[in-house]
C-alpha cells in the first residue's frame, strides 16, 4: 500500500511504502546558509515525526547548495543535527535552486521503524 501525505497536484510532502518514507525537498527561511539549514532541518524533523520516523532512521540524504563554497557552513549545522553513529548515505552538490534567495535544499529518505 502506498500512502501519500500533503498531496497537491504537483507533489506529496511524504510518500510511505513498505516501511520507508520518501520526503520532498525541504528548504528553509533565513539570510544565511546556517539559518536556512537550521530551519530546513527543523522542517525535516516535523516530517519525520509525522511519518513515524526519526533522525536515527534516515537512510539517505541528498543535499543541494546554491554555492558549493557554502558546504562547510552547511556541514556544521548538519553534523550537529545527525545523531552520532547514524549518518545516512549522502550526496551533496551545487545546483541552481528554485528561487534566487534559496541557499540549500535537502531531500531525505527514512525507514519507519
Legacy VTK file of the C-alpha trace (Angstrom):
# vtk DataFile Version 3.0
C-alpha trace
ASCII
DATASET POLYDATA
POINTS 113 float
0.000 0.000 0.000
1.249 3.476 -0.855
0.313 6.315 1.497
0.661 9.934 0.328
0.505 12.860 2.755
0.092 16.560 1.980
-0.563 15.823 -1.674
-1.092 18.589 -4.215
-1.340 18.444 -7.989
2.463 18.677 -8.137
3.833 16.635 -5.240
3.340 14.861 -1.949
5.433 16.009 1.010
5.626 12.409 2.244
5.150 9.132 0.395
5.278 5.955 2.512
5.678 2.473 1.067
6.885 -0.810 2.596
8.175 0.831 5.769
10.080 3.606 4.000
9.187 7.307 3.919
10.270 9.425 0.967
10.221 13.185 1.529
10.045 16.003 -0.969
12.891 18.516 -0.952
12.872 20.876 2.017
14.181 24.430 2.138
14.392 26.898 4.990
13.975 30.554 5.778
16.814 32.912 6.669
19.512 35.078 5.165
22.459 32.729 5.717
23.248 29.108 4.937
23.325 28.425 8.676
19.856 29.899 9.197
18.352 28.176 6.168
19.910 24.809 7.023
18.714 25.047 10.631
15.162 25.882 9.542
15.207 23.220 6.822
16.286 20.521 9.277
13.542 21.615 11.670
11.028 21.054 8.867
12.535 17.627 8.223
12.211 16.810 11.939
8.487 17.612 11.753
8.005 15.446 8.658
9.969 12.576 10.214
7.728 12.692 13.276
4.585 12.795 11.145
5.816 9.795 9.141
6.565 7.820 12.312
10.323 8.015 11.842
13.272 9.851 13.368
16.796 11.115 12.666
18.343 7.764 13.561
16.317 6.122 10.774
17.361 8.353 7.877
18.668 6.113 5.113
19.744 8.675 2.532
20.123 12.430 2.179
20.612 14.432 -0.984
21.734 18.000 -0.372
21.856 20.792 -2.920
23.632 24.072 -2.196
23.385 27.102 -4.467
27.086 27.846 -3.926
29.451 24.950 -3.205
31.625 27.227 -1.047
28.756 27.174 1.490
29.209 23.431 2.134
31.481 23.963 5.145
28.917 26.219 6.840
26.044 23.863 5.975
28.014 20.849 7.243
28.497 22.482 10.655
24.713 22.543 11.128
24.222 19.110 9.540
26.930 17.443 11.663
25.397 18.788 14.885
21.928 17.591 13.810
22.742 13.993 12.796
22.964 11.658 15.807
26.474 10.174 16.221
26.747 6.796 14.536
23.627 7.338 12.411
24.959 9.226 9.386
22.948 8.289 6.282
24.245 7.643 2.795
24.633 11.180 1.481
25.339 13.170 -1.646
25.932 16.908 -1.821
26.249 19.049 -4.900
25.871 22.535 -6.269
22.655 23.390 -8.119
20.586 26.336 -9.189
17.666 26.187 -6.742
14.027 27.126 -7.332
14.270 30.709 -6.030
17.226 33.107 -6.025
17.181 33.542 -2.221
17.484 29.793 -1.528
20.889 28.569 -0.429
20.190 24.911 0.459
17.652 22.160 -0.245
17.649 18.749 1.435
15.846 15.565 0.391
15.726 12.592 2.771
14.504 9.015 2.701
13.917 7.301 6.033
12.887 3.949 7.413
9.738 3.940 9.511
10.591 1.606 12.402
LINES 1 114
113 0 1 2 3 4 5 6 7 8 9 10 11 12 13 14 15 16 17 18 19 20 21 22 23 24 25 26 27 28 29 30 31 32 33 34 35 36 37 38 39 40 41 42 43 44 45 46 47 48 49 50 51 52 53 54 55 56 57 58 59 60 61 62 63 64 65 66 67 68 69 70 71 72 73 74 75 76 77 78 79 80 81 82 83 84 85 86 87 88 89 90 91 92 93 94 95 96 97 98 99 100 101 102 103 104 105 106 107 108 109 110 111 112
